[in-house]
Amino acid sequence: MLSAYRDLFRTPGAWQFSSATFLARLPIAVVMLGIVLYIAGTTGSYAQAGIIAAVFQICAAVGAIFTSRMIDKRGQRLMLPMLAILNSVGLVIFLFSTDNLMTQIIGISLAGLSQPALGAVVRARWVYVLADKPDKKRTAFAWESIIDELMFTIGPIFTTVLAVHIGLQFPIVISIVFMMTGSILLSLQRKTEPPIHRSNAPKANIFSHAGMWRMPLIGASFGWIFGSYEVTTVAFANAAGQPEMTGFILGVWAACSGLGGLWFGHRAWNYTLQRQLVACTVISTLALVPAIFARSIPTLFIATMLAGAAIAPGLIATYSLTERLIPSATLTEALTWTNSGMILGYAAGAAFSGLVIDSVGTTFSYILPAAGALMAVVLALGATPRHIPALVAD
């Protein structure tokens, strides 16, 4: 199974840009929790922490759409260091404004709006370096999905250890260092940078490409799954009197998702990407059903293993289909729309599940992740344009 990934990293420059991007995007899994720990620890207000974290998340989702468009237009080499500097300035303003909520919001808004869409950036690099090896692209997307899971497995642990044992501000300080270092290292790797497509003609709106409108909505459906499952798991563990199991259960979700992506990415499938996406979303829906009937931590643990393993293949198929629907000149922006949909879906799923839990408890709240997966099935069933080339074997 690992041979497919060994072959992938024989591509010149692959391990260099993938590792640099990992360093630059690790702060994505650190900053949100770092904000909450810092504000709660310095002010004692979880309400203020929640407001600022929400502002950051929304600004990051919206800002990424515009910054990715600039990256497509101006190039990664120019834009990544510039965005990293603005992001760092915003976080520094936030750290030095503990006594002023408005200044904190201004700083964290700047940090969010300027946070580069590094997941889309690295996938665009893979598409460019594998232009003559289209059969390897899904394996590359699978690898990056595994990296996503790894980030969100070690990120919260890393953040908590730094905040508790060194200082509340250290997760954010380290995030600044990682973002700047990784972005500069990536921008220096010019041989693997996708070329800038210069044209005097105005670029078509990406949603003018048939089928593209579905992709951010499918991303939002997956985000809803993540947000609602995470919040419900926190409440379930607390209700069971075992809050310390929350991190363990969510870690199992991430680990099993990574294994599922590893398996899915190395195989060659003789089905269109559309059919792969439909099959993956159906399987995800079915895999989320057992959690609805979990009544103890051990049964939830088993249900989470099953659900986690089924999620990553759907994400891989979503990004792969997005890449095929859009010309390379606007690929970073298109992938970012899908990713931003996921971020906003996460926020909506987390918020709505919290309301449901407050109203009726955790007995039925695991229905919400399954409902998100079912929505992804409905969206995946939409027609993919027949003129898109190479949609068959991938």
HELIX and SHEET records of a PDB file:
HELIX    1   1 SER A    3  LEU A    8  1                                   6    
HELIX    2   2 ALA A   14  ARG A   25  1                                  12    
HELIX    3   3 ILE A   28  THR A   43  1                                  16    
HELIX    4   4 TYR A   46  ARG A   74  1                                  29    
HELIX    5   5 GLN A   76  LEU A   95  1                                  20    
HELIX    6   6 LEU A  101  LEU A  113  1                                  13    
HELIX    7   7 LEU A  118  VAL A  129  1                                  12    
HELIX    8   8 PRO A  134  LYS A  136  5                                   3    
HELIX    9   9 LYS A  137  HIS A  165  1                                  29    
HELIX   10  10 PHE A  170  SER A  187  1                                  18    
HELIX   11  11 ILE A  206  SER A  208  5                                   3    
HELIX   12  12 ARG A  214  ALA A  239  1                                  26    
HELIX   13  13 MET A  245  HIS A  266  1                                  22    
HELIX   14  14 LEU A  273  ILE A  292  1                                  20    
HELIX   15  15 ILE A  297  LEU A  325  1                                  29    
HELIX   16  16 SER A  328  THR A  330  5                                   3    
HELIX   17  17 LEU A  331  VAL A  360  1                                  30    
HELIX   18  18 ILE A  367  ALA A  380  1                                  14    
END                                                                             
